[in-house]
Amino acid sequence: MRNNKGFTLIEMIVVLAVVVIITGVTSLTVVQSINQATVAKDAAELHYGNVYNEARAQVEILRSAGYGSADAFAPVPTPGGGGGDTEPTATPTPIPATPTPIPTSTPIPTPTPSGAIVVGNYTVPNVTGTPTAFPGTNTVTEMGDGEYDFNAKFTIPQRSYPTYAAIYLPPGTIDIIVWYNCKVEYFDSDTNIAVISVGAWQTNPAIRVDYGGKKVDWKLTRIFDIVEIT
């Protein structure tokens, strides 16, 4: 006769015990690995967060001291020529040995007998209608925030000394404030003329405009004169 002997109860219990032990050890290892990964992730985020904050603080210090803008990027052809895609490459900005600061005192605008405006040593040219943009300058306008209806970003030639820049604004301009890289020295809502001072090596000043006119006229905003501050 064939002997059909199966597993005994003790054998079944031993097998189940071994399975339970292996499962417990494996689960404990997985949980420990997850905890270690979480701790490492939190430590990395804290470290790189601190590095980012320190780097940002250094950049703000350099910008407030009058060093160049970080937005100097220009597209260049990929190696090999023949058209194709382009990729941005950083264009180094010359840094002066000692940045020339913008004068801390705000000059008092003085009307001349001819109706011109004088700010410090600078006399704003008289303009009729919409003046021509100063050579080498460009203006980009975009939707503003809050009470300021639009922002105006300017590109100007790089100079090794601080400058005054005369701005023509569209009719209906109520007021302006600084956005970055400049200081508002004068604004007249009757003539739509403003004067800003820009630090040495700065090429991208910007202002915010409180405006009551039509959006289509934002494009009239432009810099029409630039002179050295002496």
C-alpha positions as CSV (number, residue, x, y, z in Angstrom):
1,M,0.0,0.0,0.0
2,R,1.1,3.6,-0.7
3,N,1.9,5.7,2.4
4,N,0.2,9.1,1.9
5,K,1.7,10.9,4.9
6,G,1.0,14.7,5.0
7,F,2.5,17.5,7.2
8,T,2.1,17.2,10.9
9,L,0.7,20.1,13.0
10,I,4.1,20.8,14.5
11,E,5.7,21.1,11.0
12,M,2.9,23.5,9.9
13,I,3.5,25.7,13.0
14,V,7.2,25.8,12.4
15,V,6.8,26.9,8.8
16,L,4.3,29.6,9.8
17,A,6.7,30.8,12.5
18,V,9.6,31.1,10.1
19,V,7.4,33.0,7.6
20,V,6.3,35.4,10.3
21,I,9.8,36.0,11.5
22,I,11.1,36.7,7.9
23,T,8.1,39.0,7.2
24,G,8.8,41.0,10.5
25,V,12.5,41.4,9.8
26,T,11.8,42.5,6.2
27,S,9.1,45.0,7.3
28,L,11.4,46.5,9.9
29,T,14.2,46.9,7.4
30,V,11.9,48.6,4.9
31,V,10.5,51.0,7.6
32,Q,14.0,51.9,8.7
33,S,15.1,52.6,5.1
34,I,12.1,54.9,4.6
35,N,12.8,56.8,7.8
36,Q,16.5,57.2,6.9
37,A,15.5,58.5,3.4
38,T,13.1,61.0,4.9
39,V,15.7,62.3,7.4
40,A,18.3,62.6,4.6
41,K,15.7,64.4,2.4
42,D,14.8,66.9,5.1
43,A,18.5,67.5,5.9
44,A,19.3,68.1,2.2
45,E,16.4,70.6,1.8
46,L,17.5,72.5,4.9
47,H,21.1,72.6,3.7
48,Y,20.3,73.8,0.2
49,G,17.7,76.2,1.6
50,N,20.4,77.9,3.7
51,V,22.8,78.0,0.8
52,Y,20.1,79.6,-1.4
53,N,19.3,82.3,1.2
54,E,23.0,83.1,1.8
55,A,23.6,83.4,-2.0
56,R,20.5,85.6,-2.4
57,A,21.6,87.9,0.4
58,Q,25.1,88.2,-1.3
59,V,23.4,89.1,-4.6
60,E,21.2,91.8,-3.0
61,I,24.3,93.3,-1.3
62,L,26.1,93.5,-4.6
63,R,23.1,95.0,-6.4
64,S,22.6,97.6,-3.7
65,A,26.4,98.5,-4.1
66,G,25.8,99.3,-7.8
67,Y,27.2,96.2,-9.5
68,G,25.9,94.9,-12.8
69,S,22.6,93.2,-13.6
70,A,22.3,89.5,-13.6
71,D,20.0,89.5,-16.7
72,A,22.8,89.7,-19.3
73,F,22.2,86.7,-21.4
74,A,22.4,86.5,-25.1
75,P,21.7,83.6,-27.5
76,V,24.7,82.1,-29.3
77,P,24.8,79.5,-32.1
78,T,25.4,75.9,-31.1
79,P,28.8,74.4,-32.0
80,G,29.1,73.4,-35.6
81,G,27.2,76.2,-37.1
82,G,24.7,75.7,-39.9
83,G,21.7,77.3,-38.2
84,G,20.0,75.0,-35.8
85,D,18.9,75.8,-32.3
86,T,20.6,78.4,-30.0
87,E,21.3,78.3,-26.3
88,P,21.7,81.2,-23.9
89,T,25.2,81.9,-22.6
90,A,26.1,84.4,-19.8
91,T,27.7,87.6,-21.0
92,P,30.1,88.8,-18.2
93,T,29.3,92.2,-16.9
94,P,32.3,94.4,-16.2
95,I,32.6,95.2,-12.5
96,P,34.3,98.5,-11.5
97,A,36.9,98.4,-8.8
98,T,34.9,101.0,-6.8
99,P,31.2,101.3,-7.8
100,T,30.1,104.9,-8.2
101,P,27.1,105.5,-6.0
102,I,24.0,107.5,-7.0
103,P,23.9,110.8,-5.1
104,T,22.0,110.2,-1.8
105,S,20.4,113.7,-1.8
106,T,17.5,114.2,-4.2
107,P,18.1,117.3,-6.4
108,I,15.3,119.8,-6.4
109,P,13.7,120.3,-9.8
110,T,13.9,123.9,-10.9
111,P,11.8,125.3,-13.8
112,T,13.7,127.5,-16.1
113,P,12.2,130.6,-17.8
114,S,11.7,128.6,-21.0
115,G,9.6,126.0,-19.1
116,A,12.3,123.3,-19.1
117,I,12.9,121.2,-15.9
118,V,16.3,121.1,-14.2
119,V,17.3,118.2,-12.0
120,G,20.7,118.7,-10.4
121,N,23.0,119.6,-13.3
122,Y,20.7,118.2,-15.9
123,T,18.2,120.2,-18.0
124,V,15.5,118.1,-19.5
125,P,15.1,118.9,-23.3
126,N,11.8,120.5,-24.3
127,V,9.7,118.0,-26.3
128,T,6.7,118.4,-28.5
129,G,4.4,115.5,-29.0
130,T,5.9,112.0,-28.6
131,P,9.7,112.2,-28.6
132,T,12.0,109.7,-30.4
133,A,13.5,107.0,-28.2
134,F,17.1,107.5,-27.2
135,P,19.5,105.4,-29.3
136,G,20.3,102.0,-27.8
137,T,17.3,102.0,-25.5
138,N,14.3,99.8,-25.5
139,T,11.0,99.7,-23.4
140,V,8.8,96.7,-22.5
141,T,5.4,97.2,-20.8
142,E,3.4,94.7,-18.9
143,M,0.3,94.5,-16.6
144,G,0.9,96.0,-13.2
145,D,-0.2,95.1,-9.7
146,G,-2.7,96.8,-7.4
147,E,-3.1,100.5,-8.0
148,Y,-0.2,100.5,-10.5
149,D,-1.8,99.7,-13.9
150,F,1.4,98.8,-15.8
151,N,5.1,98.2,-15.3
152,A,7.7,99.7,-17.7
153,K,11.1,97.8,-18.0
154,F,13.9,99.7,-19.8
155,T,17.1,98.6,-21.5
156,I,19.8,101.3,-21.7
157,P,23.4,101.4,-22.8
158,Q,25.9,100.3,-20.1
159,R,27.9,103.2,-18.6
160,S,30.7,103.3,-16.1
161,Y,29.2,106.3,-14.3
162,P,25.7,107.1,-12.9
163,T,23.3,108.8,-15.3
164,Y,20.0,110.7,-15.5
165,A,17.4,109.3,-17.9
166,A,14.4,111.4,-19.1
167,I,11.2,109.3,-19.6
168,Y,8.2,110.2,-21.7
169,L,4.9,108.6,-20.4
170,P,1.5,108.3,-22.1
171,P,-1.1,111.0,-21.4
172,G,-3.2,110.0,-18.4
173,T,-0.3,109.0,-16.2
174,I,-1.1,109.8,-12.6
175,D,2.1,108.8,-10.7
176,I,5.1,106.6,-10.9
177,I,7.3,104.7,-8.4
178,V,10.6,102.8,-8.6
179,W,10.4,99.1,-9.3
180,Y,14.1,98.3,-9.4
181,N,17.6,99.5,-10.4
182,C,16.8,103.3,-10.4
183,K,15.5,106.2,-8.3
184,V,12.7,108.6,-9.3
185,E,14.1,112.1,-9.2
186,Y,11.1,114.0,-10.9
187,F,7.7,113.5,-12.3
188,D,5.2,116.0,-13.9
189,S,1.7,114.7,-14.8
190,D,1.0,117.8,-16.9
191,T,3.9,117.2,-19.3
192,N,4.1,113.4,-18.8
193,I,7.8,113.7,-18.2
194,A,9.8,111.9,-15.5
195,V,13.5,111.8,-14.6
196,I,15.2,108.8,-13.0
197,S,18.8,108.3,-11.9
198,V,20.5,105.0,-12.7
199,G,23.7,103.7,-11.1
200,A,26.9,102.9,-12.9
201,W,26.9,99.6,-14.9
202,Q,23.1,99.2,-14.5
203,T,21.3,98.5,-17.8
204,N,17.8,97.5,-16.7
205,P,15.9,100.1,-14.7
206,A,12.2,99.7,-14.2
207,I,9.2,101.7,-12.8
208,R,5.6,101.1,-11.9
209,V,3.0,103.4,-13.4
210,D,-0.4,104.5,-12.0
211,Y,-2.3,105.2,-15.2
212,G,-5.8,106.4,-16.1
213,G,-5.6,106.2,-19.9
214,K,-5.9,103.4,-22.5
215,K,-3.8,100.3,-22.5
216,V,-3.0,100.8,-26.2
217,D,-1.0,103.9,-25.3
218,W,1.4,102.0,-22.9
219,K,3.7,101.7,-25.9
220,L,4.3,105.4,-25.9
221,T,6.5,105.0,-22.8
222,R,10.2,105.5,-23.6
223,I,13.5,107.0,-22.5
224,F,14.3,109.9,-24.8
225,D,17.5,111.4,-23.2
226,I,20.4,110.1,-21.1
227,V,23.2,112.2,-19.5
228,E,26.0,111.7,-17.1
229,I,25.5,112.8,-13.4
230,T,28.4,115.0,-12.5
